[in-house]
Amino acid sequence: MSAMNQRRILHAHFHLPHPGDADLYAQLLALAEDITPRVQALAPDAAHLDITGALRYWQLLWGFRTCGVTSCSALR
């Protein structure tokens, strides 16, 4: 598999102000689904986002070349 065909998985850890806040967690997951429909919830405070298909969008929007620290910072 070439580098361009590899999956790009973003691990998002949400630092919730109140641990176990299910409503806020659900809102954050919904926000993540605006970035990519491929979101796997990792309760109680994390998620995996498959951003492989969204990389082109982010590259066009901000000129990112990779899904490294720069793009992850933008998602904060």
Secondary structure, DSSP 8 states (H G I E B T S, - for coil): --GGGS--EEEEE---SSTT-HHHHHHHHHHHHHH-S-EEEETTTEEEEE-TTTHHHHHHHH--SSSSHHHHHHH-
